[in-house]
C-alpha cells in the first residue's frame, strides 16, 4: 500500500495548482494593463521623486545596512556597504535627474547627492579578497557622472570629469583576468580578480564606459575594452541569449541560460555589444529581443520580491526585475523612433502597475537599499517612456 500512497501523493502534488477551489489554472498569467498615457507616466514619475525626497539620507546618499532579515546578502564590513550605497545613491541620483523635476526641493536633493558622490564614492574599493561589489558602484557612479556633467558649469565639469576618470581607472584595475567583471571571488584571492565574471556585470560596466566616452570624451583603456568585449561575445548563444557567467558557456541549455532565464540580462548585453559597434547585434536582433521581453517579462515578475536569490523558475533572481526593465530602454534606444514609440506605452504600463503606495518600486529585499535603487531604475525607465511618447501614443 505504501507505493500506492506515495504515487497518489505525488500526483496530488503535481496537480494541486490546477485544482485550487474557485481559481483559474496557475499557469494563466494576470492580464496585461492597458498602454499608459503620457499623463500617467508624468504622475508616476512625480510620485517616485517624492519617495526619493522623503527617503534621502541627511548626507545626500540613499540606503543603509539596516532592515536585515533571516537571509542577508553576503556583505563583508564595511566596504560592501559602501559599494551598495554608492550604486544605490548613483541610481537614485540618475532617476532624480532624468525626472526633470523643477521643484526647488528636487534641485537641493540632486546637489546633496552630487556632493556625497564626489566626496565619499571616490573612497570605494573592494571590501576584501572575496568580493568586488565595488564594480557596481564604479559603473553606476560613471552613469551619474555623465548626467552631472551635462548640467554642470565649467568648474563642475572639471571636477566631475576628474572623478569619472578615477572610476574608469578603478574599473580597469578590477577587471577579471579572463576579461569582464565579477562581484564574487572565492577561489584564489589574487590581486587582480580571478573569480566568476558574469555577462551582465560586464555589460553594465561597458555601457557606463561607453557613456563616459560619448558624454565627457573620456576614452576607456583600450586593452580593457577589447578583453571585456571578447569575454561578452563568448557568453552569447546563437539566438543572442547570454549565459549567466563564464562557466555556464559549457551548459547553454540549462534553464538559467535560456531565453526565459536570461531575459533580465540579455538586453544589457546586446546593448553593450551594439554600443561598441559589434556587427552581429543588428536592428533585427534588438527588435526581436524587445518583443521577446514583453513575451517573457512574467518570468521576471514571478521572481520579483522573492527573498532568496535565484529561487524562482529558471533560477531568476528578484533583483533582475528593474535592472532588466531599465536595460530594455538602453537596447531600444538603438531602434528607430517609431519602434520606441510602439514599446514605450506598454513598458510604462507595466512599471506603473508595480508602483508601491509610497511611490517607490522594489524587487528584492536588500538591507535598506532596494527601494531607492528600484525607484532609480524605474524613474530612468519612465523618463525614457515620457520622452518618446506623444500625447496620443496610448492609442497605438
N, C-alpha and C positions, 0 to 999 in steps of 0.2 A: 504493500500500500504506500510506503514512503516514496518510491519513484513516481507513483501516480500523483501524490500530493505535491511533490516538487514540480512536476510538469504543469499541474493546474496553477500553482502559484506563479510559475514563470509566465504562463500565458496571461494571467490576470495582470501581472506587472507590465507586460508588453502592451496590453490593450487598455490599461487604465485611462490613459489620456483621451481615448476615443469614446469612453462611455460615461464621462462625468455627467451627472444629472443636470439637465437643462442647459448644457453647454454645447457650443459648436466644436467640431473636431479641433484638437490642439494645433494641428498644422495649418489652420486657416489664419492668415495674418490679419491684423487690425486694418481697417480701411484707411487709405491714404487721405490726408487732409487736402482740401481743395487748394489750388495755387494761391499764394499770398498776394496781396496788393502792396503797392509801394507804401501806402499809408500805414498798413500793419507792420511793415518792416521798420519804418521810422519809429513807430511807437515801441516796438520790441527793443530797438537799439537804445532808446532813451531809458527804458526800464533797466536794461543791462548796465548802462552807465551809472544810473542811480545806485545800483547794488555796489559797483566798484567804489563809488564815492563813500558809501557807508562803511565799507569793509577795509579800506586802505589803512595800513598801519601809520602811526604818527611820524615814523621816519621816512615815509614815502613808499615803502615796499608793500607787498601783499603776501599773506600767508605766514605760516609758522609751524613749529614742531609740536603742535597741540592736537587735541581731538584724536588721540590714539584709540586703537581697537585691539581685539584679540590677535589679529594677524596684521602686523605692520610691515611695510616695505623695508627691507634691509637698508640701514642708513647709518654708516659709521660717523660718529660725532667728532667735531662739529661740522666738518667740511661738507658732508652730504646735504645737510640742510641749507647751507649757503648755496649749493647748486640748485636745490629745489626752489629756494626763494628767488634766486636770480632768474631762473627760467620762468617761474610763475609771474614775477614782477614785470619782466620784459614782455611777456604775452599780454598781461593786463594793460601795460602801457601802450602796446601796439593797438589793442582794442579801443582804448580811450582816444588815441589819436585818429584812428580810422573812423571813429564815430562822427568826427567833425562837430562835436558838441561845442557850442559857442558860449555856454554859461560860464561866468567867472569862476565858479567852484570847480568846473571841469578843467579850466586852464590852470588853476592852482594845483590841482591833483597831478596834472602832467608835469608841472615844474618840480614838484616834490619827488615824483617818481624818477625823473631825469637826474636830479641831484643824487638820489640814492644810487642809481645805476652807475653813475660816473665815479662815485666815491667808494662804494662797497663792492660792486661786482668786479672791479679790477683786482680784487684780492683773491678771486676764485681760482682754486687749483683742485686736483683730485684729492679726495678725502684721505685715502690710503691706497695701498697696492691692490686692493680688491675691487675698487670701484672707479669708474670715470664718469660719474653723473655730471661732472663739470662740463662735459662736452655739450649737453643740452643747454646749460647756462650760457656758454660761449656762443652757440648758434643763435639762440633767441636774443641775446644781447646785441648781436650783429643786426638782426631784423629790426630791433628797436632803434639802434643807432642810425639806420637808414632813414627812418621816419623823423627822428630828431634832427638830423642833418638837413632835411628838406624844409624845416620850419625855423632853422636857427639863423642868427646873424653871423657876421664874419668871424667873430671871436668864438661863438658857439660852434660853428662849423669846424674850426681848427681844433677845438677841444674834443669834440666827439669823434673827429677823424683819428686823433691820436689814440683814443680809447678803442675804436674799432680796429685799428692796426694791431693793437695788443691782442685783441680777441682772435684775430686772424692768425697771429703767431702762435697763440696757445692751441688753436685747432691743429696747426701744423705739428706742434710738439706732441700732441696726444693722439695723433693718427696711429692706427694699429700697424704692426709690422707687415701685415698682409694687405694693407690698404683698407680704407674705410675707417669707421669709428664704432666703438662699442661702449657699453656702460658698466660691464662687469668683467672682472679678470681674476679668476680663482685658481689659475694653474701655476704660472711661472713667476709672477711678481717681478717682471722686468721693468727697467726704467721707462722704456717705450712700451706702451700697452701691447700685450700679446694674448688678448682674451678672446671674446666672441663677437667680432664685428657683425653688425646687423645691417640689413638693407635699408631700413627706414631711418636709423640714426645717421647713416652715411648720406642718404638723400637730404635729410634735414640740414646737415652741415653744408653740403654742396650748394643747396639753394640759398642759404644765408651768405655764403662766399660769393656766389654769382650776383646776388642783390647788392652786396657791398661794392663790387666792381662796377655795376651799372649805375649806382646812385652816387657813390663817393669816389669812383675811379681808383679804388684800392685793388690792385691785381693780386690774387692769391698766389701762393707758392706753386709754381708750375708742376713740380715733381709730385706734390701732394695731390693736386687735382688729377693728374694723369693716373696715379696709382689708385686713387679712390674711384674714379670713373671705371677703371678696369675691374675693380672689385665689384662695383654695382652691376656691370654688364654680366659678370659671372653668376649673379643671383637671379638673372632674368630667365624665364622659361619661354618657350616658343609663342605662347599666347599673351606675353607681356604681363604675366603674374611675376611676383618676386618672392623667392623663398625667404624665410624669416631671418636666417643667419647663415654664415659660411658653411657649417657642417651639413646644413639642410640641402645643399646642392646635390647631394647623392640620394636624396629622398624627396624628389619634387612632387610625388603623388600623395604624400601624406596630407591629411585634411588641412593642416595649418598652412600648407604651401599652395593649395588650390585657390581658385578664384574666391570662394566663399571665405576662406581663412585669410586671404591676403587683401581683401577689398579695402581695409583700413590703411594699408601702406603702399599699395601699387600705384595710387595716384601720385604720391610724393616721389616715388622712384621714377615713374615716367616723366614727371615734370622736371626732375633734376637732369636726366639724360637729355631731354629736349632743350633745356636751357643752355646746355653746353654743346649743342649742335649735333647730337647723335642722329644720323640719318634714319636709323631704324624706328625712331619714335615719330611717326608721321601723324598728320591730322586724323587719318583713319583710325590709327591706334588710340589716340586721345579721345576721339568721338565714341569709339566702341567702349572705352573704359568709363566715360561719363555716363553713358546709358547703362552700362553694367552696374555702376554704383547704385542707381535707383532700383535696379532689379535685386541687388544683393544687400541693400542697406539694412534689411531686417536681421541679417546675420550679425551686424554690428549692434543693432538696437537690443537684441536679446541679451547681449553681454553687458550692456550699459547698466551701471550701478551695482554689478556683482562684486562682492568684496574680495574675491580670490582671483589673482591673475590667471588668465588662460583657463578658467573653469568652464567656460561656455563651449558651445558646439564649435567644431573645427579649431579649438584652442584659441578662440578670440578672447582678448582681454578687454575689460571695460574701458581702459584708458586710451584705446584706439578710436573711440567714437568721434569726439570733437576734433581730434587730430586728423582723422580721415575726412571729416566734413570740410575742414579748412583746406586741406591739400587737394581736395576736389577743385576748389577755386584756383589754386596755383596751376593745376593742369588745364582747367578750362580757359584760362587767360590766353592760351596759345591758339584757341579756336576762333573762327570768325565771329563777329559780334552778334550776328543773328542766332548762332548756336548758343552763345552765352545768354542771350535774352530768352531763349527757349527754356534753359535749365534753371535760371535764377529764381523765378516764382515757385517752382517746385521744391527747390532746395530750401528756400526761405520758409515755406510752409512746414516742412519737416522740423526745421530748427525752432520755429515759433511754437510748435506743438509740444516741445520739450522744455520750454522756459518755465522755471520754477516760480512759485508765487512771490518770492522775494526779488525776482528779476534776474536771478543767476541761472547758469547752466553748469551741470557737473556730470561726470560719467564714471568716476572711480574714487572711492574714499581714500584720499592720500593725505594723512595728517590734516592740516588746515590749509592745504594748497589747492584742493580740487575745484572749489567754486570759483576762485579767482582765475586759474588757468583755463578752466572750461568757459568762463564768461569772456575771457580774452579771445580765445579761438572763435567763439560764437559771434562776437562783435565784429571781428575781422571778416568773417564769412558774410554776415548780414550787410556789412558796408559794401562788399563786392556786389551782393544782390541788389542793394539800393542803387548803386551807381550804374548798373547795366539795365535796370528795369525802366520801362516807360510807364507813364501814368495808367495806360490801358493794358499793361503787359499781363494782367491777371486773366485777360480774355484769350490769351494764347493757348 
